[in-house]
Amino acid sequence: MGSDSPLLGNLKISRVRTILTHKYPYPHEHSRHIMIAVIMVCFLFISSDNMHTLIQKLDNNIKWWSMYVCLIGFFYFFSSPFIGKTIKPSYSNFSRWYVGWIFVASLYHLPSFQSMGVDMRMNLSLFITIYISSVLFLTAFHIVFLGLWYLGLVARVAGKKPEIFTILQNCTVISIACCAFYSRCGNRALHREQQRPIHAHNNTWLSNFLRIHELKDQMCSSWLAPVGSASDYPLLSKWVIYGEIVCNGQCGGTSSEISPLYSLWATFIGLYIANYVVERSTGWALTHPSSTTEHEKPKKLTKPNFLDMVPWYSGTSADLFKTVFDLLVSVTLFVGRFDMRMMQAAMRKVPDEAKSEDLLYDQFYGRDDIWFDFMADTGDGGNSSYTVARLLAQPYLKARTGGSKLVLPRGKFLLIGGDLAYPNPSSFTYEKRFFAPFESALQPPTWFRTEHIAINKPEMPQGVSNLRDYYGPQCFIIPGNHDWFDGLHTFMRYICHKSWLGGWFMPQKRSYFALQLPNGWWIFGLDLALHGDIDVYQFKFFAELCQNKIGETDSVVVVTHEPNWLLDWYWKEKTGKNVSHLICDYLKGRCKLRMAGDLHNYMRHSAVVSEAGPTCIEHLLVNGCGGAFLHPTHVFRDFKSFCGTQYDCKTTYPSYGDSRRIALGNILKFRKKNWQFDIIGGVIYFILVFSLFPQCNLVHVLHEDSWAGCIKGFITTVSSALIYMLEHSYISSAGSLALLVVAISFVPTKLSRRRRVAIGVLHAFAHMTAALILMLLLEFGIEICIRNHLLATSGYHTLYDWYRSMESEHFPDPTGLRARLEQWTFGLYPACIKYLMSAFDVPEVMAVTRTTICKNGMLSLSRSVSVIYYTSVFIYFWVFSTPVVSLIFGSYLYICINWFHIHFDEAFSSLRIANYKAFTRFHVTKDGDLEVFTLAVDKVPKDWKLDPEWEAEEKGLHQMSHERKHPSKWRAASSPDPTNSVKLIDHFVIKRTTGSKINSKQ
């Protein structure tokens, strides 16, 4: 067949070849493919002649259907967030194994599973026994093999320790394969003359497929038959398990044939050992002689290792706890007591503030025109931060606007409006969340070292004598509230005492500054610290600058981190009095534009022209789309005035409608985005109902004749449990009271006290009611199983006792191998399996202890048994509660953000949206006008690859990265690259001042 065959094209032979090609570090990791094969064989064995009877034989009882639906539903909703790729593998793998364990442990107790031809008790007990035996055997083998390596008897590559997960994975495959074999073939020791022949057909495979029963009999009797009689292996006769005699008529004596199950297990173990020994000692070692050094050599990165968005609702994040601690210390210690800005003022040696080179930078003054950029609130997710940094680094951007494209050159300097790294300032967050994306977008000079500390800034690049002669991009940064959480320590170390942010040169020495631009334009970068205002020393510097340096027709752009015009209106308070005093009384109408970040969206408000005279501020601009999670815009829709001036909203990004629709994600995606919240939610719900376990008086609900009666009885039981919890329990009452206080305190102070209490009470009541309903559902399920003799039938070790009886009946041991193992291990051999089966069978432990409590009371239990009972209850209740608590809390956030316009921070930080990123590009024209372009990207790429154009471009030894045509290292791997999808969302022009009246063109 030629290579042009359409069949081969459809099969994608290149992909098949890739799968078959060895790419694993060790060949035995192909067990993941073996696992798939084993599962397919299990499905073939079980389903071929038994699945069609499942529906027919399933008990015609609604309670069992309901229980199946509830179990599958709760376990699905618990596992659904971990299906995608947004979850860390560690927790995702844990959740799958956890769910698989408790799901199977509960499912095998329910009726009608025999309809599928599967004896769940036998398979589970057999799986556990074989699994433990395999783990112990392979662990002993690896210990011996490492000992031989230590003695120098095997190759040096054997010294690499095997991964524990690889051993466990192979033991799982072996155990599943043995259980699948036993489900169909059993432990039969068939006589050769009794084997049923397979009739010949013209097409053997087709006939075997059609005669599936004969095919499986052939597999049991011939393909997977025992290796032979124990008499053939005299040395092994006392170390094997024997098969069970199955014959027509009377069979005298005992079988001498080795158990087929034992043969299969020994074959798999032998193959694993042989494969491992060969690959580590001879063949694999000879074909991979430098395997040890290969792992030590630095690998070429083909994709960046950017950090994910900060999990703000994580109950296990050390960073968030550190953030809270740093914030408490900063508010208590630094605000009003010790201020880093005072220390900066005290360290200045120049008495005249307006002439201080540490604060005033005029290297751009004298040019004909200049381009510069502004962004804020970066350092959250690596993908979003790099997207904006990549756009900023490009020599030119072609932005879509209508049906055409607008070409904009890179800015000569970059302004960053604070909040450089989340959730707190530290060496790790600054380096990984802030510096790393910018260094990938525009690399620092080759001579720069990250550990270098700049003592005398500015430390000019090679061949440059002063700042006026340097034409590469520069960067100036003001700190935000997150940068102040540690008292500005990290900001001073990484910004004021380092010279490069990637390829952007940083001459800045202090946390605030002034820039003199061409054609009468100025920029004030203010540091508001944590209390939203400038200090007196900072005020003195800018006031003297207004009086001595800034002309009457000059124009000023004031940059702050917080947009207090919006936040003051929202919180109904007054902040930034020194800033307002500076702008209104010293600039006196020369402030043409005030811009900030902090809010992670884009909004522009322009003053309404009136006859009352010139306004203090012409335009108010917020752009915090530099990389952090998205904030809503619709909650600020009613903002109209600031400092006595009326304003109209000109542009928002995202739009008000999109902002409201995005909030819906709290209902649908809260748990997927915040899976760490499971820790908090599950524990809180369990505390709420801790004192109510067990519920022994549920018989009256089960005896109702109608659905209406059952529902009425259930509601009555819920209300009775709630009253009991509040009146008699201690732990649950304390938990409920704490939840109520937290829920009321969580409501923002924007609302009146009465409305805060009402919302908080409703929120807490919803959680308490849900916890009670889940508790009763769990108790009802256990009660139904107990009354139908599916649980609590024979004590804690029901599964083990049943297995021991089946083992002695179907697995003959005439040589006493099991008794010898028990003796040699001092009883650990059966004890380990016994207690492991009990630990696996959580529903049985829960039901037996519950029955004891209902009969004799809680005081009849010892402390250890009580702990075991509540642990078993929590194992299942946690799975039931975590999806519900996330659903209720997400719904609460959605209702609050869209109906009451509160929780704008909490409701959108939960979504961790990396999309809707933007920055603003400015152009001071030769005529003295200021053109403002805001560029945005709707969708941020999630996958990146090495940019072939960047890799192919020739790089000189001393060439600066900003001189390259392709300066950024990574480009989008699948979705459109940001450089191709960037668009213009806002454009306006601020006219140069020619008199007392300010003209602006929009």
Solvent accessible surface area in square Angstrom, and as a share of the most:
residue,aa,sasa,rsa
1,M,181,0.81
2,G,51,0.49
3,S,104,0.67
4,D,136,0.70
5,S,20,0.13
6,P,107,0.67
7,L,100,0.50
8,L,55,0.27
9,G,51,0.49
10,N,116,0.60
11,L,99,0.49
12,K,131,0.56
13,I,61,0.31
14,S,73,0.47
15,R,159,0.58
16,V,62,0.36
17,R,148,0.54
18,T,69,0.40
19,I,83,0.42
20,L,137,0.68
21,T,67,0.39
22,H,75,0.33
23,K,147,0.62
24,Y,43,0.16
25,P,62,0.39
26,Y,18,0.07
27,P,36,0.23
28,H,15,0.07
29,E,24,0.11
30,H,55,0.25
31,S,2,0.01
32,R,118,0.43
33,H,69,0.31
34,I,84,0.43
35,M,41,0.18
36,I,100,0.51
37,A,51,0.39
38,V,15,0.09
39,I,94,0.48
40,M,129,0.58
41,V,58,0.33
42,C,21,0.12
43,F,132,0.55
44,L,66,0.33
45,F,11,0.04
46,I,46,0.23
47,S,17,0.11
48,S,47,0.30
49,D,35,0.18
50,N,39,0.20
51,M,70,0.31
52,H,119,0.53
53,T,21,0.12
54,L,45,0.22
55,I,124,0.63
56,Q,142,0.63
57,K,125,0.53
58,L,23,0.11
59,D,60,0.31
60,N,159,0.81
61,N,51,0.26
62,I,108,0.55
63,K,61,0.26
64,W,14,0.05
65,W,105,0.37
66,S,43,0.28
67,M,24,0.11
68,Y,30,0.12
69,V,99,0.57
70,C,59,0.35
71,L,16,0.08
72,I,96,0.49
73,G,24,0.23
74,F,37,0.15
75,F,9,0.04
76,Y,122,0.46
77,F,119,0.50
78,F,0,0.00
79,S,26,0.17
80,S,34,0.22
81,P,7,0.04
82,F,2,0.01
83,I,121,0.62
84,G,30,0.29
85,K,203,0.86
86,T,64,0.37
87,I,13,0.07
88,K,127,0.54
89,P,97,0.61
90,S,84,0.54
91,Y,28,0.11
92,S,7,0.04
93,N,66,0.34
94,F,101,0.42
95,S,1,0.00
96,R,123,0.45
97,W,153,0.54
98,Y,22,0.08
99,V,18,0.10
100,G,33,0.31
101,W,80,0.28
102,I,0,0.00
103,F,47,0.20
104,V,46,0.26
105,A,0,0.00
106,S,14,0.09
107,L,23,0.11
108,Y,19,0.07
109,H,20,0.09
110,L,9,0.04
111,P,24,0.15
112,S,19,0.13
113,F,38,0.16
114,Q,117,0.52
115,S,12,0.08
116,M,32,0.14
117,G,43,0.41
118,V,10,0.06
119,D,45,0.24
120,M,28,0.12
121,R,100,0.36
122,M,5,0.02
123,N,21,0.11
124,L,18,0.09
125,S,0,0.00
126,L,5,0.03
127,F,54,0.22
128,I,11,0.06
129,T,14,0.08
130,I,17,0.09
131,Y,48,0.18
132,I,34,0.17
133,S,40,0.26
134,S,0,0.00
135,V,30,0.17
136,L,115,0.57
137,F,97,0.40
138,L,0,0.00
139,T,57,0.33
140,A,52,0.41
141,F,29,0.12
142,H,9,0.04
143,I,114,0.58
144,V,92,0.53
145,F,9,0.04
146,L,44,0.22
147,G,32,0.30
148,L,63,0.31
149,W,96,0.34
150,Y,177,0.67
151,L,124,0.62
152,G,58,0.55
153,L,123,0.61
154,V,33,0.19
155,A,30,0.23
156,R,139,0.51
157,V,10,0.06
158,A,0,0.00
159,G,18,0.18
160,K,95,0.40
161,K,151,0.64
162,P,18,0.11
163,E,111,0.50
164,I,121,0.61
165,F,114,0.47
166,T,8,0.05
167,I,10,0.05
168,L,64,0.32
169,Q,34,0.15
170,N,14,0.07
171,C,0,0.00
172,T,8,0.05
173,V,8,0.05
174,I,8,0.04
175,S,0,0.00
176,I,44,0.22
177,A,12,0.09
178,C,0,0.00
179,C,11,0.07
180,A,9,0.07
181,F,6,0.03
182,Y,30,0.11
183,S,43,0.28
184,R,70,0.26
185,C,6,0.04
186,G,16,0.16
187,N,2,0.01
188,R,77,0.28
189,A,3,0.02
190,L,38,0.19
191,H,68,0.30
192,R,125,0.46
193,E,143,0.64
194,Q,63,0.28
195,Q,48,0.21
196,R,145,0.53
197,P,95,0.60
198,I,52,0.26
199,H,116,0.52
200,A,102,0.79
201,H,73,0.33
202,N,168,0.86
203,N,81,0.41
204,T,76,0.44
205,W,188,0.66
206,L,92,0.46
207,S,13,0.09
208,N,16,0.08
209,F,144,0.60
210,L,128,0.64
211,R,107,0.39
212,I,30,0.15
213,H,91,0.41
214,E,31,0.14
215,L,22,0.11
216,K,0,0.00
217,D,29,0.15
218,Q,46,0.20
219,M,29,0.13
220,C,10,0.06
221,S,11,0.07
222,S,52,0.34
223,W,127,0.44
224,L,62,0.31
225,A,25,0.20
226,P,18,0.11
227,V,86,0.50
228,G,10,0.09
229,S,23,0.15
230,A,5,0.04
231,S,86,0.56
232,D,93,0.48
233,Y,86,0.33
234,P,101,0.64
235,L,163,0.81
236,L,92,0.46
237,S,29,0.19
238,K,125,0.53
239,W,117,0.41
240,V,4,0.03
241,I,26,0.13
242,Y,13,0.05
243,G,0,0.00
244,E,41,0.19
245,I,50,0.25
246,V,60,0.34
247,C,30,0.18
248,N,138,0.71
249,G,66,0.64
250,Q,184,0.82
251,C,47,0.28
252,G,77,0.74
253,G,67,0.64
254,T,112,0.65
255,S,17,0.11
256,S,60,0.39
257,E,29,0.13
258,I,7,0.04
259,S,1,0.00
260,P,5,0.03
261,L,9,0.04
262,Y,56,0.21
263,S,8,0.05
264,L,23,0.12
265,W,41,0.14
266,A,42,0.33
267,T,67,0.39
268,F,55,0.23
269,I,7,0.03
270,G,35,0.34
271,L,111,0.55
272,Y,14,0.05
273,I,42,0.21
274,A,53,0.41
275,N,58,0.30
276,Y,1,0.00
277,V,51,0.29
278,V,82,0.47
279,E,6,0.02
280,R,1,0.00
281,S,31,0.20
282,T,73,0.42
283,G,32,0.31
284,W,23,0.08
285,A,14,0.11
286,L,141,0.70
287,T,98,0.57
288,H,54,0.24
289,P,85,0.53
290,S,48,0.31
291,S,11,0.07
292,T,65,0.38
293,T,66,0.39
294,E,81,0.36
295,H,101,0.45
296,E,127,0.57
297,K,122,0.52
298,P,131,0.82
299,K,150,0.64
300,K,139,0.59
301,L,99,0.49
302,T,94,0.55
303,K,112,0.47
304,P,20,0.12
305,N,120,0.61
306,F,39,0.16
307,L,50,0.25
308,D,90,0.47
309,M,13,0.06
310,V,3,0.02
311,P,27,0.17
312,W,57,0.20
313,Y,30,0.11
314,S,11,0.07
315,G,17,0.16
316,T,87,0.51
317,S,22,0.14
318,A,79,0.62
319,D,52,0.27
320,L,21,0.11
321,F,131,0.55
322,K,83,0.35
323,T,13,0.07
324,V,86,0.50
325,F,132,0.55
326,D,18,0.09
327,L,66,0.33
328,L,113,0.56
329,V,55,0.32
330,S,1,0.00
331,V,76,0.44
332,T,86,0.50
333,L,87,0.43
334,F,32,0.13
335,V,42,0.24
336,G,76,0.73
337,R,167,0.61
338,F,80,0.33
339,D,11,0.06
340,M,28,0.13
341,R,0,0.00
342,M,91,0.41
343,M,83,0.37
344,Q,1,0.01
345,A,16,0.12
346,A,87,0.67
347,M,118,0.53
348,R,23,0.08
349,K,193,0.82
350,V,64,0.37
351,P,122,0.77
352,D,50,0.26
353,E,18,0.08
354,A,2,0.02
355,K,143,0.61
356,S,1,0.01
357,E,136,0.61
358,D,29,0.15
359,L,0,0.00
360,L,21,0.10
361,Y,9,0.03
362,D,58,0.30
363,Q,8,0.03
364,F,2,0.01
365,Y,103,0.39
366,G,65,0.62
367,R,49,0.18
368,D,98,0.51
369,D,46,0.24
370,I,3,0.02
371,W,42,0.15
372,F,1,0.00
373,D,3,0.02
374,F,0,0.00
375,M,0,0.00
376,A,0,0.00
377,D,0,0.00
378,T,0,0.00
379,G,0,0.00
380,D,1,0.00
381,G,3,0.02
382,G,2,0.02
383,N,42,0.21
384,S,0,0.00
385,S,1,0.00
386,Y,0,0.00
387,T,0,0.00
388,V,1,0.00
389,A,0,0.00
390,R,9,0.03
391,L,3,0.02
392,L,2,0.01
393,A,0,0.00
394,Q,19,0.08
395,P,34,0.21
396,Y,138,0.52
397,L,2,0.01
398,K,122,0.52
399,A,0,0.00
400,R,98,0.36
401,T,45,0.26
402,G,86,0.82
403,G,92,0.89
404,S,69,0.44
405,K,119,0.50
406,L,58,0.29
407,V,79,0.45
408,L,3,0.01
409,P,32,0.20
410,R,36,0.13
411,G,3,0.03
412,K,76,0.32
413,F,1,0.00
414,L,1,0.01
415,L,2,0.01
416,I,2,0.01
417,G,0,0.00
418,G,0,0.00
419,D,1,0.01
420,L,0,0.00
421,A,0,0.00
422,Y,2,0.01
423,P,2,0.01
424,N,0,0.00
425,P,2,0.01
426,S,24,0.16
427,S,42,0.27
428,F,103,0.43
429,T,1,0.00
430,Y,0,0.00
431,E,80,0.36
432,K,94,0.40
433,R,23,0.09
434,F,0,0.00
435,F,13,0.05
436,A,31,0.24
437,P,0,0.00
438,F,0,0.00
439,E,45,0.20
440,S,19,0.12
441,A,0,0.00
442,L,0,0.00
443,Q,32,0.14
444,P,34,0.21
445,P,7,0.04
446,T,77,0.45
447,W,80,0.28
448,F,24,0.10
449,R,135,0.49
450,T,87,0.51
451,E,130,0.58
452,H,80,0.36
453,I,97,0.49
454,A,0,0.00
455,I,144,0.73
456,N,120,0.62
457,K,15,0.06
458,P,45,0.28
459,E,54,0.24
460,M,47,0.21
461,P,8,0.05
462,Q,117,0.52
463,G,91,0.88
464,V,32,0.19
465,S,91,0.59
466,N,69,0.35
467,L,25,0.13
468,R,110,0.40
469,D,75,0.39
470,Y,10,0.04
471,Y,140,0.53
472,G,3,0.03
473,P,4,0.02
474,Q,1,0.00
475,C,0,0.00
476,F,0,0.00
477,I,0,0.00
478,I,1,0.01
479,P,1,0.01
480,G,1,0.01
481,N,34,0.17
482,H,25,0.11
483,D,0,0.00
484,W,5,0.02
485,F,12,0.05
486,D,33,0.17
487,G,1,0.01
488,L,0,0.00
489,H,106,0.47
490,T,3,0.02
491,F,0,0.00
492,M,25,0.11
493,R,88,0.32
494,Y,12,0.05
495,I,0,0.00
496,C,3,0.02
497,H,73,0.33
498,K,16,0.07
499,S,4,0.02
500,W,8,0.03
501,L,0,0.00
502,G,0,0.00
503,G,2,0.02
504,W,4,0.01
505,F,0,0.00
506,M,1,0.00
507,P,0,0.00
508,Q,1,0.00
509,K,42,0.18
510,R,28,0.10
511,S,0,0.00
512,Y,0,0.00
513,F,3,0.01
514,A,0,0.00
515,L,0,0.00
516,Q,29,0.13
517,L,2,0.01
518,P,2,0.01
519,N,39,0.20
520,G,20,0.20
521,W,3,0.01
522,W,2,0.01
523,I,0,0.00
524,F,0,0.00
525,G,0,0.00
526,L,0,0.00
527,D,0,0.00
528,L,5,0.03
529,A,10,0.08
530,L,38,0.19
531,H,79,0.35
532,G,8,0.07
533,D,19,0.10
534,I,2,0.01
535,D,14,0.07
536,V,101,0.58
537,Y,94,0.36
538,Q,0,0.00
539,F,35,0.15
540,K,94,0.40
541,F,0,0.00
542,F,0,0.00
543,A,8,0.06
544,E,38,0.17
545,L,0,0.00
546,C,4,0.02
547,Q,119,0.53
548,N,102,0.52
549,K,89,0.38
550,I,11,0.06
551,G,31,0.30
552,E,147,0.66
553,T,74,0.43
554,D,24,0.13
555,S,3,0.02
556,V,0,0.00
557,V,2,0.01
558,V,0,0.00
559,V,3,0.02
560,T,0,0.00
561,H,4,0.02
562,E,38,0.17
563,P,0,0.00
564,N,6,0.03
565,W,2,0.01
566,L,0,0.00
567,L,22,0.11
568,D,15,0.08
569,W,84,0.30
570,Y,1,0.00
571,W,85,0.30
572,K,155,0.66
573,E,94,0.42
574,K,118,0.50
575,T,41,0.24
576,G,4,0.04
577,K,131,0.55
578,N,50,0.26
579,V,0,0.00
580,S,17,0.11
581,H,81,0.36
582,L,0,0.00
583,I,2,0.01
584,C,39,0.23
585,D,70,0.37
586,Y,54,0.20
587,L,0,0.00
588,K,148,0.63
589,G,14,0.14
590,R,25,0.09
591,C,0,0.00
592,K,1,0.00
593,L,0,0.00
594,R,2,0.01
595,M,0,0.00
596,A,0,0.00
597,G,0,0.00
598,D,24,0.12
599,L,2,0.01
600,H,7,0.03
601,N,0,0.00
602,Y,0,0.00
603,M,0,0.00
604,R,10,0.04
605,H,2,0.01
606,S,1,0.01
607,A,11,0.09
608,V,60,0.34
609,V,129,0.74
610,S,67,0.43
611,E,181,0.81
612,A,103,0.80
613,G,35,0.34
614,P,101,0.63
615,T,24,0.14
616,C,34,0.20
617,I,3,0.01
618,E,20,0.09
619,H,0,0.00
620,L,0,0.00
621,L,0,0.00
622,V,0,0.00
623,N,0,0.00
624,G,0,0.00
625,C,1,0.00
626,G,0,0.00
627,G,0,0.00
628,A,0,0.00
629,F,8,0.04
630,L,1,0.00
631,H,7,0.03
632,P,0,0.00
633,T,0,0.00
634,H,3,0.01
635,V,4,0.02
636,F,0,0.00
637,R,131,0.48
638,D,94,0.49
639,F,3,0.01
640,K,112,0.48
641,S,52,0.33
642,F,20,0.08
643,C,54,0.32
644,G,81,0.78
645,T,17,0.10
646,Q,102,0.45
647,Y,4,0.02
648,D,65,0.34
649,C,50,0.30
650,K,89,0.38
651,T,26,0.15
652,T,27,0.15
653,Y,17,0.06
654,P,2,0.01
655,S,52,0.33
656,Y,38,0.14
657,G,31,0.30
658,D,45,0.23
659,S,0,0.00
660,R,95,0.35
661,R,157,0.57
662,I,30,0.15
663,A,0,0.00
664,L,77,0.38
665,G,10,0.10
666,N,0,0.00
667,I,52,0.27
668,L,129,0.64
669,K,103,0.43
670,F,3,0.01
671,R,17,0.06
672,K,79,0.33
673,K,58,0.24
674,N,1,0.00
675,W,21,0.07
676,Q,17,0.07
677,F,21,0.09
678,D,0,0.00
679,I,66,0.34
680,I,64,0.33
681,G,0,0.00
682,G,0,0.00
683,V,65,0.37
684,I,60,0.31
685,Y,1,0.00
686,F,24,0.10
687,I,66,0.34
688,L,1,0.01
689,V,0,0.00
690,F,49,0.21
691,S,34,0.22
692,L,3,0.02
693,F,7,0.03
694,P,20,0.12
695,Q,34,0.15
696,C,46,0.28
697,N,126,0.64
698,L,1,0.00
699,V,39,0.23
700,H,96,0.43
701,V,9,0.05
702,L,56,0.28
703,H,125,0.56
704,E,72,0.32
705,D,148,0.77
706,S,60,0.38
707,W,171,0.60
708,A,73,0.56
709,G,16,0.15
710,C,39,0.23
711,I,98,0.50
712,K,151,0.64
713,G,9,0.09
714,F,43,0.18
715,I,107,0.55
716,T,72,0.42
717,T,13,0.08
718,V,17,0.10
719,S,52,0.33
720,S,60,0.39
721,A,6,0.04
722,L,31,0.15
723,I,96,0.49
724,Y,103,0.39
725,M,1,0.01
726,L,102,0.51
727,E,121,0.54
728,H,108,0.48
729,S,13,0.08
730,Y,189,0.72
731,I,85,0.43
732,S,0,0.00
733,S,26,0.17
734,A,62,0.48
735,G,14,0.14
736,S,5,0.03
737,L,116,0.58
738,A,56,0.43
739,L,26,0.13
740,L,53,0.26
741,V,84,0.49
742,V,95,0.55
743,A,4,0.03
744,I,41,0.21
745,S,75,0.49
746,F,63,0.26
747,V,1,0.01
748,P,17,0.10
749,T,99,0.58
750,K,42,0.18
751,L,21,0.11
752,S,62,0.40
753,R,197,0.72
754,R,208,0.76
755,R,114,0.42
756,R,50,0.18
757,V,62,0.36
758,A,50,0.39
759,I,20,0.10
760,G,0,0.00
761,V,61,0.35
762,L,123,0.61
763,H,17,0.07
764,A,0,0.00
765,F,98,0.41
766,A,38,0.29
767,H,10,0.04
768,M,21,0.09
769,T,34,0.20
770,A,13,0.10
771,A,0,0.00
772,L,1,0.00
773,I,61,0.31
774,L,7,0.03
775,M,0,0.00
776,L,0,0.00
777,L,68,0.34
778,L,14,0.07
779,E,1,0.00
780,F,18,0.07
781,G,19,0.18
782,I,11,0.06
783,E,12,0.05
784,I,22,0.11
785,C,7,0.04
786,I,35,0.18
787,R,118,0.43
788,N,58,0.30
789,H,147,0.66
790,L,45,0.22
791,L,7,0.03
792,A,30,0.23
793,T,78,0.45
794,S,69,0.45
795,G,29,0.28
796,Y,75,0.29
797,H,45,0.20
798,T,25,0.14
799,L,4,0.02
800,Y,21,0.08
801,D,77,0.40
802,W,43,0.15
803,Y,9,0.03
804,R,84,0.31
805,S,62,0.40
806,M,40,0.18
807,E,11,0.05
808,S,79,0.51
809,E,111,0.50
810,H,40,0.18
811,F,13,0.05
812,P,39,0.25
813,D,32,0.17
814,P,82,0.52
815,T,44,0.25
816,G,23,0.22
817,L,14,0.07
818,R,37,0.14
819,A,65,0.51
820,R,52,0.19
821,L,58,0.29
822,E,72,0.32
823,Q,133,0.59
824,W,128,0.45
825,T,48,0.28
826,F,187,0.78
827,G,24,0.23
828,L,111,0.55
829,Y,48,0.18
830,P,16,0.10
831,A,33,0.26
832,C,67,0.40
833,I,8,0.04
834,K,57,0.24
835,Y,132,0.50
836,L,69,0.34
837,M,0,0.00
838,S,14,0.09
839,A,60,0.47
840,F,34,0.14
841,D,2,0.01
842,V,7,0.04
843,P,11,0.07
844,E,2,0.01
845,V,15,0.09
846,M,3,0.01
847,A,0,0.00
848,V,20,0.11
849,T,0,0.00
850,R,6,0.02
851,T,37,0.22
852,T,43,0.25
853,I,13,0.06
854,C,51,0.31
855,K,154,0.65
856,N,100,0.51
857,G,30,0.29
858,M,68,0.30
859,L,178,0.88
860,S,59,0.38
861,L,25,0.13
862,S,59,0.38
863,R,209,0.76
864,S,71,0.46
865,V,41,0.23
866,S,23,0.15
867,V,90,0.51
868,I,91,0.46
869,Y,0,0.00
870,Y,37,0.14
871,T,68,0.39
872,S,6,0.04
873,V,0,0.00
874,F,60,0.25
875,I,26,0.13
876,Y,6,0.02
877,F,0,0.00
878,W,17,0.06
879,V,0,0.00
880,F,16,0.07
881,S,0,0.00
882,T,0,0.00
883,P,19,0.12
884,V,30,0.17
885,V,6,0.04
886,S,2,0.02
887,L,92,0.46
888,I,34,0.17
889,F,20,0.09
890,G,0,0.00
891,S,29,0.18
892,Y,19,0.07
893,L,0,0.00
894,Y,49,0.19
895,I,63,0.32
896,C,2,0.01
897,I,0,0.00
898,N,9,0.05
899,W,172,0.60
900,F,60,0.25
901,H,52,0.23
902,I,0,0.00
903,H,3,0.01
904,F,16,0.07
905,D,65,0.34
906,E,55,0.25
907,A,0,0.00
908,F,0,0.00
909,S,8,0.05
910,S,0,0.00
911,L,5,0.02
912,R,28,0.10
913,I,27,0.14
914,A,25,0.20
915,N,47,0.24
916,Y,47,0.18
917,K,4,0.02
918,A,1,0.01
919,F,0,0.00
920,T,0,0.00
921,R,0,0.00
922,F,0,0.00
923,H,24,0.11
924,V,0,0.00
925,T,21,0.12
926,K,145,0.62
927,D,108,0.56
928,G,0,0.00
929,D,21,0.11
930,L,1,0.00
931,E,41,0.18
932,V,1,0.00
933,F,8,0.03
934,T,0,0.00
935,L,0,0.00
936,A,0,0.00
937,V,1,0.00
938,D,60,0.31
939,K,120,0.51
940,V,5,0.03
941,P,1,0.01
942,K,150,0.63
943,D,68,0.35
944,W,9,0.03
945,K,87,0.37
946,L,28,0.14
947,D,4,0.02
948,P,78,0.49
949,E,86,0.38
950,W,34,0.12
951,E,80,0.36
952,A,88,0.69
953,E,41,0.18
954,E,154,0.69
955,K,75,0.32
956,G,37,0.35
957,L,137,0.68
958,H,120,0.54
959,Q,49,0.22
960,M,21,0.09
961,S,6,0.04
962,H,31,0.14
963,E,106,0.47
964,R,19,0.07
965,K,149,0.63
966,H,48,0.21
967,P,0,0.00
968,S,1,0.01
969,K,52,0.22
970,W,6,0.02
971,R,56,0.20
972,A,7,0.05
973,A,44,0.34
974,S,96,0.62
975,S,29,0.19
976,P,92,0.58
977,D,4,0.02
978,P,0,0.00
979,T,30,0.18
980,N,92,0.47
981,S,27,0.17
982,V,0,0.00
983,K,49,0.21
984,L,32,0.16
985,I,34,0.17
986,D,11,0.06
987,H,78,0.35
988,F,1,0.01
989,V,22,0.13
990,I,0,0.00
991,K,69,0.29
992,R,108,0.39
993,T,13,0.07
994,T,115,0.67
995,G,37,0.36
996,S,106,0.68
997,K,140,0.59
998,I,26,0.13
999,N,83,0.42
1000,S,38,0.24
1001,K,124,0.52
1002,Q,107,0.47
